[in-house]
Amino acid sequence: GEFKQIHVREEEKLELTKLVSRVPIPVKEGVEEPSSKVNVLLQAYISRLKLEGFALVADMTYIQQSACRLMRALFEVALKRGWAALSSKILAICKMVEKRTWGSQSPLRQFGSIPEVII
């Protein structure tokens, strides 16, 4: 329900297809599916991939803001219910979204001023 208004536009399909091959976690759905678009754009945001289309940049911003809020809400629910293992996993995902760094990458990546070759 949160991303109902996200639709795949015809002019975005080519760029989404390119992004699918560049994101680290494989996307099973086709690029025509809105859920696939949300998945790809969130992974692209965390991976710090550059986008070309203005509409995709706007959608990515909306998805990023919503994902942060949703992850924090899920974390709170899991924490209140005493689900420690789930709370830990959701917190890790929340930190990945907020810091734009995958869990397997160096924490230095969150600092934009450090050159990529050093990291």
Biopython code that builds the backbone (N, CA, C, O; Angstrom):
import numpy as np
from Bio.PDB.StructureBuilder import StructureBuilder

atoms = [
    (1, "GLY", "N", (0.765, -1.190, 0.000)),
    (1, "GLY", "CA", (0.000, 0.000, 0.000)),
    (1, "GLY", "C", (0.817, 1.271, 0.000)),
    (1, "GLY", "O", (0.349, 2.290, -0.507)),
    (2, "GLU", "N", (2.022, 1.253, 0.549)),
    (2, "GLU", "CA", (2.797, 2.490, 0.686)),
    (2, "GLU", "C", (3.246, 3.043, -0.662)),
    (2, "GLU", "O", (3.353, 4.258, -0.830)),
    (3, "PHE", "N", (3.507, 2.166, -1.616)),
    (3, "PHE", "CA", (4.044, 2.606, -2.905)),
    (3, "PHE", "C", (3.045, 2.407, -4.043)),
    (3, "PHE", "O", (3.447, 2.132, -5.173)),
    (4, "LYS", "N", (1.753, 2.541, -3.759)),
    (4, "LYS", "CA", (0.712, 2.357, -4.782)),
    (4, "LYS", "C", (0.842, 3.337, -5.942)),
    (4, "LYS", "O", (0.571, 2.987, -7.091)),
    (5, "GLN", "N", (1.253, 4.551, -5.644)),
    (5, "GLN", "CA", (1.310, 5.591, -6.674)),
    (5, "GLN", "C", (2.558, 5.490, -7.547)),
    (5, "GLN", "O", (2.701, 6.263, -8.495)),
    (6, "ILE", "N", (3.454, 4.569, -7.256)),
    (6, "ILE", "CA", (4.645, 4.368, -8.088)),
    (6, "ILE", "C", (4.252, 3.527, -9.297)),
    (6, "ILE", "O", (3.798, 2.391, -9.155)),
    (7, "HIS", "N", (4.431, 4.090, -10.475)),
    (7, "HIS", "CA", (4.111, 3.388, -11.719)),
    (7, "HIS", "C", (5.350, 3.381, -12.605)),
    (7, "HIS", "O", (6.200, 4.266, -12.514)),
    (8, "VAL", "N", (5.436, 2.376, -13.455)),
    (8, "VAL", "CA", (6.545, 2.288, -14.394)),
    (8, "VAL", "C", (6.131, 3.002, -15.675)),
    (8, "VAL", "O", (5.188, 2.589, -16.351)),
    (9, "ARG", "N", (6.842, 4.075, -16.001)),
    (9, "ARG", "CA", (6.568, 4.819, -17.231)),
    (9, "ARG", "C", (7.345, 4.195, -18.386)),
    (9, "ARG", "O", (8.399, 3.593, -18.182)),
    (10, "GLU", "N", (6.830, 4.339, -19.566)),
    (10, "GLU", "CA", (7.445, 3.735, -20.752)),
    (10, "GLU", "C", (8.889, 4.199, -20.939)),
    (10, "GLU", "O", (9.764, 3.403, -21.279)),
    (11, "GLU", "N", (9.133, 5.497, -20.714)),
    (11, "GLU", "CA", (10.479, 6.042, -20.934)),
    (11, "GLU", "C", (11.488, 5.602, -19.867)),
    (11, "GLU", "O", (12.690, 5.805, -20.039)),
    (12, "GLU", "N", (11.013, 5.001, -18.764)),
    (12, "GLU", "CA", (11.901, 4.561, -17.691)),
    (12, "GLU", "C", (12.372, 3.118, -17.862)),
    (12, "GLU", "O", (13.336, 2.702, -17.220)),
    (13, "LYS", "N", (11.708, 2.362, -18.711)),
    (13, "LYS", "CA", (11.986, 0.928, -18.805)),
    (13, "LYS", "C", (13.425, 0.626, -19.212)),
    (13, "LYS", "O", (14.026, -0.315, -18.693)),
    (14, "LEU", "N", (13.979, 1.400, -20.122)),
    (14, "LEU", "CA", (15.351, 1.161, -20.567)),
    (14, "LEU", "C", (16.342, 1.386, -19.427)),
    (14, "LEU", "O", (17.228, 0.562, -19.195)),
    (15, "GLU", "N", (16.191, 2.497, -18.722)),
    (15, "GLU", "CA", (17.104, 2.773, -17.609)),
    (15, "GLU", "C", (16.924, 1.769, -16.474)),
    (15, "GLU", "O", (17.902, 1.368, -15.844)),
    (16, "LEU", "N", (15.679, 1.358, -16.206)),
    (16, "LEU", "CA", (15.445, 0.350, -15.166)),
    (16, "LEU", "C", (16.097, -0.982, -15.542)),
    (16, "LEU", "O", (16.634, -1.677, -14.680)),
    (17, "THR", "N", (16.051, -1.331, -16.812)),
    (17, "THR", "CA", (16.688, -2.564, -17.272)),
    (17, "THR", "C", (18.196, -2.504, -17.041)),
    (17, "THR", "O", (18.803, -3.492, -16.630)),
    (18, "LYS", "N", (18.798, -1.347, -17.305)),
    (18, "LYS", "CA", (20.229, -1.172, -17.050)),
    (18, "LYS", "C", (20.532, -1.285, -15.549)),
    (18, "LYS", "O", (21.517, -1.904, -15.146)),
    (19, "LEU", "N", (19.666, -0.672, -14.732)),
    (19, "LEU", "CA", (19.880, -0.707, -13.286)),
    (19, "LEU", "C", (19.765, -2.119, -12.722)),
    (19, "LEU", "O", (20.499, -2.479, -11.802)),
    (20, "VAL", "N", (18.852, -2.920, -13.265)),
    (20, "VAL", "CA", (18.656, -4.295, -12.784)),
    (20, "VAL", "C", (19.963, -5.074, -12.873)),
    (20, "VAL", "O", (20.263, -5.890, -12.002)),
    (21, "SER", "N", (20.733, -4.826, -13.918)),
    (21, "SER", "CA", (22.002, -5.547, -14.077)),
    (21, "SER", "C", (23.103, -5.000, -13.170)),
    (21, "SER", "O", (24.130, -5.655, -12.994)),
    (22, "ARG", "N", (22.911, -3.823, -12.597)),
    (22, "ARG", "CA", (23.943, -3.192, -11.766)),
    (22, "ARG", "C", (23.703, -3.319, -10.267)),
    (22, "ARG", "O", (24.629, -3.115, -9.482)),
    (23, "VAL", "N", (22.478, -3.652, -9.851)),
    (23, "VAL", "CA", (22.199, -3.752, -8.412)),
    (23, "VAL", "C", (22.720, -5.087, -7.873)),
    (23, "VAL", "O", (22.747, -6.082, -8.597)),
    (24, "PRO", "N", (23.134, -5.108, -6.594)),
    (24, "PRO", "CA", (23.772, -6.310, -6.053)),
    (24, "PRO", "C", (22.845, -7.497, -5.794)),
    (24, "PRO", "O", (23.283, -8.643, -5.895)),
    (25, "ILE", "N", (21.594, -7.255, -5.468)),
    (25, "ILE", "CA", (20.662, -8.344, -5.176)),
    (25, "ILE", "C", (19.757, -8.540, -6.389)),
    (25, "ILE", "O", (19.090, -7.599, -6.818)),
    (26, "PRO", "N", (19.726, -9.760, -6.953)),
    (26, "PRO", "CA", (18.926, -9.999, -8.166)),
    (26, "PRO", "C", (17.439, -9.689, -7.954)),
    (26, "PRO", "O", (16.882, -9.942, -6.886)),
    (27, "VAL", "N", (16.820, -9.141, -8.988)),
    (27, "VAL", "CA", (15.400, -8.811, -8.964)),
    (27, "VAL", "C", (14.679, -9.827, -9.846)),
    (27, "VAL", "O", (14.990, -9.952, -11.030)),
    (28, "LYS", "N", (13.724, -10.548, -9.280)),
    (28, "LYS", "CA", (13.060, -11.627, -10.006)),
    (28, "LYS", "C", (11.978, -11.125, -10.953)),
    (28, "LYS", "O", (11.802, -11.683, -12.036)),
    (29, "GLU", "N", (11.257, -10.089, -10.566)),
    (29, "GLU", "CA", (10.170, -9.575, -11.393)),
    (29, "GLU", "C", (10.734, -8.822, -12.593)),
    (29, "GLU", "O", (11.904, -8.440, -12.612)),
    (30, "GLY", "N", (9.884, -8.618, -13.589)),
    (30, "GLY", "CA", (10.269, -7.816, -14.741)),
    (30, "GLY", "C", (10.225, -6.336, -14.409)),
    (30, "GLY", "O", (9.646, -5.939, -13.398)),
    (31, "VAL", "N", (10.834, -5.520, -15.255)),
    (31, "VAL", "CA", (10.889, -4.077, -14.983)),
    (31, "VAL", "C", (9.528, -3.406, -15.153)),
    (31, "VAL", "O", (9.378, -2.232, -14.814)),
    (32, "GLU", "N", (8.543, -4.123, -15.666)),
    (32, "GLU", "CA", (7.212, -3.544, -15.832)),
    (32, "GLU", "C", (6.435, -3.481, -14.516)),
    (32, "GLU", "O", (5.452, -2.749, -14.405)),
    (33, "GLU", "N", (6.880, -4.253, -13.521)),
    (33, "GLU", "CA", (6.181, -4.318, -12.234)),
    (33, "GLU", "C", (6.592, -3.154, -11.331)),
    (33, "GLU", "O", (7.784, -2.885, -11.181)),
    (34, "PRO", "N", (5.624, -2.461, -10.731)),
    (34, "PRO", "CA", (5.962, -1.370, -9.803)),
    (34, "PRO", "C", (6.807, -1.836, -8.617)),
    (34, "PRO", "O", (7.685, -1.105, -8.159)),
    (35, "SER", "N", (6.548, -3.048, -8.117)),
    (35, "SER", "CA", (7.344, -3.557, -6.987)),
    (35, "SER", "C", (8.802, -3.749, -7.383)),
    (35, "SER", "O", (9.704, -3.537, -6.573)),
    (36, "SER", "N", (9.028, -4.148, -8.616)),
    (36, "SER", "CA", (10.386, -4.288, -9.130)),
    (36, "SER", "C", (11.070, -2.924, -9.211)),
    (36, "SER", "O", (12.252, -2.799, -8.892)),
    (37, "LYS", "N", (10.334, -1.919, -9.633)),
    (37, "LYS", "CA", (10.889, -0.562, -9.725)),
    (37, "LYS", "C", (11.297, -0.065, -8.342)),
    (37, "LYS", "O", (12.372, 0.514, -8.184)),
    (38, "VAL", "N", (10.450, -0.286, -7.342)),
    (38, "VAL", "CA", (10.761, 0.129, -5.974)),
    (38, "VAL", "C", (12.006, -0.605, -5.480)),
    (38, "VAL", "O", (12.896, 0.009, -4.893)),
    (39, "ASN", "N", (12.070, -1.909, -5.715)),
    (39, "ASN", "CA", (13.210, -2.724, -5.311)),
    (39, "ASN", "C", (14.499, -2.213, -5.947)),
    (39, "ASN", "O", (15.498, -2.008, -5.257)),
    (40, "VAL", "N", (14.475, -2.010, -7.251)),
    (40, "VAL", "CA", (15.664, -1.564, -7.984)),
    (40, "VAL", "C", (16.096, -0.172, -7.528)),
    (40, "VAL", "O", (17.285, 0.067, -7.318)),
    (41, "LEU", "N", (15.148, 0.744, -7.374)),
    (41, "LEU", "CA", (15.517, 2.107, -6.974)),
    (41, "LEU", "C", (16.061, 2.168, -5.550)),
    (41, "LEU", "O", (16.956, 2.963, -5.262)),
    (42, "LEU", "N", (15.531, 1.338, -4.661)),
    (42, "LEU", "CA", (16.062, 1.319, -3.296)),
    (42, "LEU", "C", (17.484, 0.748, -3.282)),
    (42, "LEU", "O", (18.356, 1.270, -2.587)),
    (43, "GLN", "N", (17.711, -0.309, -4.039)),
    (43, "GLN", "CA", (19.067, -0.861, -4.133)),
    (43, "GLN", "C", (20.015, 0.134, -4.799)),
    (43, "GLN", "O", (21.171, 0.264, -4.395)),
    (44, "ALA", "N", (19.528, 0.828, -5.809)),
    (44, "ALA", "CA", (20.361, 1.836, -6.487)),
    (44, "ALA", "C", (20.706, 2.971, -5.527)),
    (44, "ALA", "O", (21.816, 3.503, -5.563)),
    (45, "TYR", "N", (19.767, 3.339, -4.680)),
    (45, "TYR", "CA", (20.022, 4.397, -3.696)),
    (45, "TYR", "C", (21.114, 3.967, -2.717)),
    (45, "TYR", "O", (22.057, 4.717, -2.463)),
    (46, "ILE", "N", (20.983, 2.759, -2.171)),
    (46, "ILE", "CA", (21.977, 2.266, -1.219)),
    (46, "ILE", "C", (23.337, 2.126, -1.898)),
    (46, "ILE", "O", (24.368, 2.419, -1.292)),
    (47, "SER", "N", (23.342, 1.683, -3.148)),
    (47, "SER", "CA", (24.589, 1.476, -3.894)),
    (47, "SER", "C", (25.181, 2.773, -4.438)),
    (47, "SER", "O", (26.278, 2.775, -4.996)),
    (48, "ARG", "N", (24.452, 3.874, -4.273)),
    (48, "ARG", "CA", (24.886, 5.195, -4.762)),
    (48, "ARG", "C", (25.069, 5.230, -6.273)),
    (48, "ARG", "O", (26.011, 5.838, -6.780)),
    (49, "LEU", "N", (24.159, 4.570, -6.986)),
    (49, "LEU", "CA", (24.207, 4.578, -8.449)),
    (49, "LEU", "C", (23.594, 5.873, -8.966)),
    (49, "LEU", "O", (22.635, 6.387, -8.389)),
    (50, "LYS", "N", (24.138, 6.387, -10.031)),
    (50, "LYS", "CA", (23.633, 7.624, -10.640)),
    (50, "LYS", "C", (22.474, 7.299, -11.575)),
    (50, "LYS", "O", (22.508, 6.310, -12.307)),
    (51, "LEU", "N", (21.448, 8.146, -11.537)),
    (51, "LEU", "CA", (20.284, 7.983, -12.411)),
    (51, "LEU", "C", (20.267, 9.098, -13.445)),
    (51, "LEU", "O", (20.769, 10.196, -13.207)),
    (52, "GLU", "N", (19.676, 8.793, -14.600)),
    (52, "GLU", "CA", (19.617, 9.781, -15.677)),
    (52, "GLU", "C", (18.281, 10.515, -15.714)),
    (52, "GLU", "O", (18.258, 11.736, -15.873)),
    (53, "GLY", "N", (17.185, 9.809, -15.573)),
    (53, "GLY", "CA", (15.867, 10.409, -15.726)),
    (53, "GLY", "C", (15.413, 11.185, -14.506)),
    (53, "GLY", "O", (15.587, 10.736, -13.373)),
    (54, "PHE", "N", (14.826, 12.361, -14.742)),
    (54, "PHE", "CA", (14.344, 13.189, -13.632)),
    (54, "PHE", "C", (13.229, 12.488, -12.860)),
    (54, "PHE", "O", (13.182, 12.563, -11.632)),
    (55, "ALA", "N", (12.331, 11.806, -13.575)),
    (55, "ALA", "CA", (11.224, 11.117, -12.913)),
    (55, "ALA", "C", (11.743, 9.999, -12.010)),
    (55, "ALA", "O", (11.210, 9.784, -10.922)),
    (56, "LEU", "N", (12.778, 9.287, -12.454)),
    (56, "LEU", "CA", (13.355, 8.222, -11.621)),
    (56, "LEU", "C", (14.018, 8.801, -10.378)),
    (56, "LEU", "O", (13.933, 8.208, -9.302)),
    (57, "VAL", "N", (14.674, 9.944, -10.509)),
    (57, "VAL", "CA", (15.305, 10.590, -9.354)),
    (57, "VAL", "C", (14.235, 10.998, -8.338)),
    (57, "VAL", "O", (14.417, 10.813, -7.134)),
    (58, "ALA", "N", (13.130, 11.549, -8.819)),
    (58, "ALA", "CA", (12.033, 11.945, -7.934)),
    (58, "ALA", "C", (11.430, 10.725, -7.241)),
    (58, "ALA", "O", (11.159, 10.760, -6.041)),
    (59, "ASP", "N", (11.220, 9.643, -7.999)),
    (59, "ASP", "CA", (10.685, 8.414, -7.405)),
    (59, "ASP", "C", (11.659, 7.831, -6.387)),
    (59, "ASP", "O", (11.241, 7.337, -5.340)),
    (60, "MET", "N", (12.962, 7.887, -6.692)),
    (60, "MET", "CA", (13.962, 7.361, -5.763)),
    (60, "MET", "C", (13.944, 8.135, -4.455)),
    (60, "MET", "O", (14.053, 7.540, -3.383)),
    (61, "THR", "N", (13.809, 9.443, -4.528)),
    (61, "THR", "CA", (13.756, 10.265, -3.322)),
    (61, "THR", "C", (12.551, 9.895, -2.468)),
    (61, "THR", "O", (12.665, 9.758, -1.250)),
    (62, "TYR", "N", (11.401, 9.735, -3.107)),
    (62, "TYR", "CA", (10.191, 9.345, -2.380)),
    (62, "TYR", "C", (10.365, 7.963, -1.741)),
    (62, "TYR", "O", (10.007, 7.763, -0.580)),
    (63, "ILE", "N", (10.910, 7.021, -2.494)),
    (63, "ILE", "CA", (11.102, 5.659, -1.991)),
    (63, "ILE", "C", (12.079, 5.654, -0.823)),
    (63, "ILE", "O", (11.856, 4.972, 0.177)),
    (64, "GLN", "N", (13.151, 6.410, -0.949)),
    (64, "GLN", "CA", (14.150, 6.476, 0.118)),
    (64, "GLN", "C", (13.555, 7.032, 1.409)),
    (64, "GLN", "O", (13.780, 6.483, 2.487)),
    (65, "GLN", "N", (12.803, 8.112, 1.299)),
    (65, "GLN", "CA", (12.192, 8.714, 2.487)),
    (65, "GLN", "C", (11.182, 7.770, 3.127)),
    (65, "GLN", "O", (11.131, 7.637, 4.350)),
    (66, "SER", "N", (10.390, 7.126, 2.304)),
    (66, "SER", "CA", (9.389, 6.194, 2.819)),
    (66, "SER", "C", (10.040, 4.961, 3.416)),
    (66, "SER", "O", (9.590, 4.462, 4.447)),
    (67, "ALA", "N", (11.101, 4.458, 2.778)),
    (67, "ALA", "CA", (11.774, 3.255, 3.268)),
    (67, "ALA", "C", (12.379, 3.492, 4.640)),
    (67, "ALA", "O", (12.293, 2.628, 5.512)),
    (68, "CYS", "N", (12.989, 4.652, 4.843)),
    (68, "CYS", "CA", (13.557, 4.972, 6.158)),
    (68, "CYS", "C", (12.468, 4.964, 7.232)),
    (68, "CYS", "O", (12.639, 4.389, 8.307)),
    (69, "ARG", "N", (11.374, 5.598, 6.925)),
    (69, "ARG", "CA", (10.259, 5.667, 7.880)),
    (69, "ARG", "C", (9.675, 4.283, 8.145)),
    (69, "ARG", "O", (9.411, 3.937, 9.297)),
    (70, "LEU", "N", (9.467, 3.484, 7.093)),
    (70, "LEU", "CA", (8.902, 2.146, 7.245)),
    (70, "LEU", "C", (9.835, 1.227, 8.031)),
    (70, "LEU", "O", (9.379, 0.464, 8.883)),
    (71, "MET", "N", (11.125, 1.293, 7.753)),
    (71, "MET", "CA", (12.083, 0.448, 8.470)),
    (71, "MET", "C", (12.117, 0.797, 9.958)),
    (71, "MET", "O", (12.187, -0.090, 10.808)),
    (72, "ARG", "N", (12.068, 2.095, 10.265)),
    (72, "ARG", "CA", (12.045, 2.494, 11.679)),
    (72, "ARG", "C", (10.778, 2.001, 12.369)),
    (72, "ARG", "O", (10.823, 1.568, 13.520)),
    (73, "ALA", "N", (9.645, 2.066, 11.665)),
    (73, "ALA", "CA", (8.382, 1.592, 12.233)),
    (73, "ALA", "C", (8.423, 0.077, 12.457)),
    (73, "ALA", "O", (7.989, -0.408, 13.502)),
    (74, "LEU", "N", (8.942, -0.667, 11.479)),
    (74, "LEU", "CA", (9.068, -2.117, 11.640)),
    (74, "LEU", "C", (9.999, -2.468, 12.792)),
    (74, "LEU", "O", (9.748, -3.412, 13.541)),
    (75, "PHE", "N", (11.075, -1.700, 12.928)),
    (75, "PHE", "CA", (12.009, -1.923, 14.023)),
    (75, "PHE", "C", (11.310, -1.712, 15.370)),
    (75, "PHE", "O", (11.476, -2.511, 16.292)),
    (76, "GLU", "N", (10.539, -0.647, 15.476)),
    (76, "GLU", "CA", (9.819, -0.370, 16.723)),
    (76, "GLU", "C", (8.841, -1.487, 17.067)),
    (76, "GLU", "O", (8.746, -1.896, 18.225)),
    (77, "VAL", "N", (8.113, -1.982, 16.067)),
    (77, "VAL", "CA", (7.147, -3.061, 16.294)),
    (77, "VAL", "C", (7.876, -4.313, 16.784)),
    (77, "VAL", "O", (7.474, -4.923, 17.775)),
    (78, "ALA", "N", (8.945, -4.689, 16.087)),
    (78, "ALA", "CA", (9.695, -5.888, 16.474)),
    (78, "ALA", "C", (10.298, -5.733, 17.871)),
    (78, "ALA", "O", (10.325, -6.687, 18.649)),
    (79, "LEU", "N", (10.774, -4.544, 18.183)),
    (79, "LEU", "CA", (11.362, -4.285, 19.489)),
    (79, "LEU", "C", (10.315, -4.380, 20.600)),
    (79, "LEU", "O", (10.561, -4.986, 21.643)),
    (80, "LYS", "N", (9.146, -3.777, 20.369)),
    (80, "LYS", "CA", (8.072, -3.803, 21.375)),
    (80, "LYS", "C", (7.566, -5.220, 21.634)),
    (80, "LYS", "O", (7.157, -5.547, 22.748)),
    (81, "ARG", "N", (7.597, -6.057, 20.596)),
    (81, "ARG", "CA", (7.115, -7.435, 20.753)),
    (81, "ARG", "C", (8.193, -8.369, 21.296)),
    (81, "ARG", "O", (7.921, -9.538, 21.568)),
    (82, "GLY", "N", (9.396, -7.865, 21.452)),
    (82, "GLY", "CA", (10.462, -8.677, 22.023)),
    (82, "GLY", "C", (11.109, -9.645, 21.053)),
    (82, "GLY", "O", (11.670, -10.658, 21.472)),
    (83, "TRP", "N", (11.042, -9.351, 19.765)),
    (83, "TRP", "CA", (11.632, -10.213, 18.747)),
    (83, "TRP", "C", (13.054, -9.729, 18.478)),
    (83, "TRP", "O", (13.289, -8.945, 17.559)),
    (84, "ALA", "N", (13.988, -10.198, 19.281)),
    (84, "ALA", "CA", (15.360, -9.686, 19.236)),
    (84, "ALA", "C", (16.047, -9.944, 17.902)),
    (84, "ALA", "O", (16.656, -9.034, 17.339)),
    (85, "ALA", "N", (15.961, -11.159, 17.392)),
    (85, "ALA", "CA", (16.653, -11.492, 16.138)),
    (85, "ALA", "C", (16.109, -10.651, 14.978)),
    (85, "ALA", "O", (16.877, -10.119, 14.176)),
    (86, "LEU", "N", (14.784, -10.537, 14.896)),
    (86, "LEU", "CA", (14.171, -9.735, 13.839)),
    (86, "LEU", "C", (14.517, -8.256, 14.012)),
    (86, "LEU", "O", (14.778, -7.561, 13.030)),
    (87, "SER", "N", (14.518, -7.776, 15.249)),
    (87, "SER", "CA", (14.884, -6.377, 15.513)),
    (87, "SER", "C", (16.287, -6.083, 15.022)),
    (87, "SER", "O", (16.539, -5.035, 14.429)),
    (88, "SER", "N", (17.193, -7.004, 15.269)),
    (88, "SER", "CA", (18.582, -6.822, 14.837)),
    (88, "SER", "C", (18.689, -6.757, 13.313)),
    (88, "SER", "O", (19.413, -5.918, 12.776)),
    (89, "LYS", "N", (17.971, -7.638, 12.619)),
    (89, "LYS", "CA", (18.017, -7.645, 11.155)),
    (89, "LYS", "C", (17.387, -6.391, 10.568)),
    (89, "LYS", "O", (17.918, -5.818, 9.616)),
    (90, "ILE", "N", (16.267, -5.960, 11.125)),
    (90, "ILE", "CA", (15.606, -4.752, 10.623)),
    (90, "ILE", "C", (16.468, -3.523, 10.894)),
    (90, "ILE", "O", (16.548, -2.623, 10.058)),
    (91, "LEU", "N", (17.108, -3.483, 12.052)),
    (91, "LEU", "CA", (17.993, -2.363, 12.369)),
    (91, "LEU", "C", (19.163, -2.314, 11.383)),
    (91, "LEU", "O", (19.574, -1.233, 10.959)),
    (92, "ALA", "N", (19.695, -3.474, 11.021)),
    (92, "ALA", "CA", (20.793, -3.514, 10.045)),
    (92, "ALA", "C", (20.325, -2.961, 8.697)),
    (92, "ALA", "O", (21.053, -2.201, 8.059)),
    (93, "ILE", "N", (19.126, -3.332, 8.261)),
    (93, "ILE", "CA", (18.581, -2.823, 6.997)),
    (93, "ILE", "C", (18.334, -1.325, 7.090)),
    (93, "ILE", "O", (18.626, -0.585, 6.151)),
    (94, "CYS", "N", (17.801, -0.879, 8.209)),
    (94, "CYS", "CA", (17.537, 0.547, 8.424)),
    (94, "CYS", "C", (18.837, 1.344, 8.328)),
    (94, "CYS", "O", (18.863, 2.412, 7.716)),
    (95, "LYS", "N", (19.904, 0.838, 8.922)),
    (95, "LYS", "CA", (21.194, 1.528, 8.859)),
    (95, "LYS", "C", (21.746, 1.538, 7.440)),
    (95, "LYS", "O", (22.381, 2.507, 7.024)),
    (96, "MET", "N", (21.503, 0.450, 6.688)),
    (96, "MET", "CA", (21.958, 0.415, 5.296)),
    (96, "MET", "C", (21.283, 1.513, 4.479)),
    (96, "MET", "O", (21.931, 2.186, 3.677)),
    (97, "VAL", "N", (19.982, 1.690, 4.685)),
    (97, "VAL", "CA", (19.241, 2.703, 3.937)),
    (97, "VAL", "C", (19.678, 4.100, 4.353)),
    (97, "VAL", "O", (19.915, 4.954, 3.498)),
    (98, "GLU", "N", (19.786, 4.340, 5.648)),
    (98, "GLU", "CA", (20.134, 5.673, 6.127)),
    (98, "GLU", "C", (21.572, 6.070, 5.795)),
    (98, "GLU", "O", (21.834, 7.234, 5.492)),
    (99, "LYS", "N", (22.499, 5.123, 5.848)),
    (99, "LYS", "CA", (23.916, 5.418, 5.599)),
    (99, "LYS", "C", (24.329, 5.190, 4.153)),
    (99, "LYS", "O", (25.452, 5.518, 3.768)),
    (100, "ARG", "N", (23.419, 4.623, 3.338)),
    (100, "ARG", "CA", (23.687, 4.316, 1.926)),
    (100, "ARG", "C", (24.924, 3.436, 1.778)),
    (100, "ARG", "O", (25.777, 3.668, 0.921)),
    (101, "THR", "N", (24.996, 2.434, 2.626)),
    (101, "THR", "CA", (26.123, 1.517, 2.633)),
    (101, "THR", "C", (25.613, 0.104, 2.890)),
    (101, "THR", "O", (24.880, -0.123, 3.853)),
    (102, "TRP", "N", (25.992, -0.846, 2.042)),
    (102, "TRP", "CA", (25.618, -2.237, 2.259)),
    (102, "TRP", "C", (26.366, -2.772, 3.468)),
    (102, "TRP", "O", (27.476, -2.326, 3.761)),
    (103, "GLY", "N", (25.771, -3.720, 4.168)),
    (103, "GLY", "CA", (26.374, -4.292, 5.366)),
    (103, "GLY", "C", (27.726, -4.931, 5.117)),
    (103, "GLY", "O", (28.550, -5.006, 6.028)),
    (104, "SER", "N", (27.966, -5.389, 3.912)),
    (104, "SER", "CA", (29.232, -6.050, 3.576)),
    (104, "SER", "C", (30.333, -5.073, 3.175)),
    (104, "SER", "O", (31.470, -5.484, 2.946)),
    (105, "GLN", "N", (30.008, -3.790, 3.088)),
    (105, "GLN", "CA", (30.992, -2.789, 2.655)),
    (105, "GLN", "C", (31.643, -2.104, 3.848)),
    (105, "GLN", "O", (31.163, -2.197, 4.978)),
    (106, "SER", "N", (32.734, -1.422, 3.574)),
    (106, "SER", "CA", (33.465, -0.709, 4.612)),
    (106, "SER", "C", (32.621, 0.447, 5.168)),
    (106, "SER", "O", (31.964, 1.154, 4.404)),
    (107, "PRO", "N", (32.636, 0.639, 6.482)),
    (107, "PRO", "CA", (31.910, 1.769, 7.068)),
    (107, "PRO", "C", (32.438, 3.122, 6.594)),
    (107, "PRO", "O", (31.731, 4.125, 6.690)),
    (108, "LEU", "N", (33.663, 3.164, 6.088)),
    (108, "LEU", "CA", (34.224, 4.419, 5.593)),
    (108, "LEU", "C", (33.466, 4.939, 4.378)),
    (108, "LEU", "O", (33.570, 6.118, 4.041)),
    (109, "ARG", "N", (32.701, 4.065, 3.717)),
    (109, "ARG", "CA", (31.979, 4.450, 2.509)),
    (109, "ARG", "C", (30.924, 5.530, 2.783)),
    (109, "ARG", "O", (30.548, 6.273, 1.877)),
    (110, "GLN", "N", (30.452, 5.614, 4.021)),
    (110, "GLN", "CA", (29.414, 6.596, 4.331)),
    (110, "GLN", "C", (29.940, 8.028, 4.313)),
    (110, "GLN", "O", (29.155, 8.975, 4.276)),
    (111, "PHE", "N", (31.257, 8.194, 4.340)),
    (111, "PHE", "CA", (31.845, 9.522, 4.270)),
    (111, "PHE", "C", (32.118, 9.848, 2.809)),
    (111, "PHE", "O", (32.979, 9.225, 2.189)),
    (112, "GLY", "N", (31.411, 10.797, 2.261)),
    (112, "GLY", "CA", (31.519, 11.122, 0.849)),
    (112, "GLY", "C", (32.846, 11.726, 0.439)),
    (112, "GLY", "O", (33.192, 11.702, -0.742)),
    (113, "SER", "N", (33.597, 12.265, 1.383)),
    (113, "SER", "CA", (34.852, 12.941, 1.041)),
    (113, "SER", "C", (36.023, 11.983, 0.845)),
    (113, "SER", "O", (37.064, 12.391, 0.330)),
    (114, "ILE", "N", (35.878, 10.727, 1.242)),
    (114, "ILE", "CA", (36.973, 9.765, 1.104)),
    (114, "ILE", "C", (36.918, 9.157, -0.302)),
    (114, "ILE", "O", (35.881, 8.643, -0.720)),
    (115, "PRO", "N", (38.043, 9.220, -1.027)),
    (115, "PRO", "CA", (38.065, 8.654, -2.385)),
    (115, "PRO", "C", (37.776, 7.150, -2.398)),
    (115, "PRO", "O", (38.118, 6.437, -1.455)),
    (116, "GLU", "N", (37.150, 6.684, -3.462)),
    (116, "GLU", "CA", (36.765, 5.284, -3.588)),
    (116, "GLU", "C", (37.973, 4.344, -3.554)),
    (116, "GLU", "O", (37.852, 3.219, -3.068)),
    (117, "VAL", "N", (39.120, 4.771, -4.051)),
    (117, "VAL", "CA", (40.314, 3.911, -4.075)),
    (117, "VAL", "C", (40.836, 3.616, -2.668)),
    (117, "VAL", "O", (41.433, 2.563, -2.443)),
    (118, "ILE", "N", (40.623, 4.520, -1.731)),
    (118, "ILE", "CA", (41.066, 4.310, -0.349)),
    (118, "ILE", "C", (40.160, 3.307, 0.347)),
    (118, "ILE", "O", (40.618, 2.493, 1.148)),
    (119, "ILE", "N", (38.882, 3.374, 0.039)),
    (119, "ILE", "CA", (37.905, 2.492, 0.667)),
    (119, "ILE", "C", (38.070, 1.102, 0.120)),
    (119, "ILE", "O", (37.341, 0.192, 0.516)),
]
sb = StructureBuilder()
sb.init_structure("model")
sb.init_model(0)
sb.init_chain("A")
sb.init_seg("    ")
for serial, (resi, resn, name, xyz) in enumerate(atoms, 1):
    if name == "N":
        sb.init_residue(resn, " ", resi, " ")
    sb.init_atom(name, np.array(xyz, "f"), 0.0, 1.0, " ", f" {name:<3s}", serial, name[0])
structure = sb.get_structure()
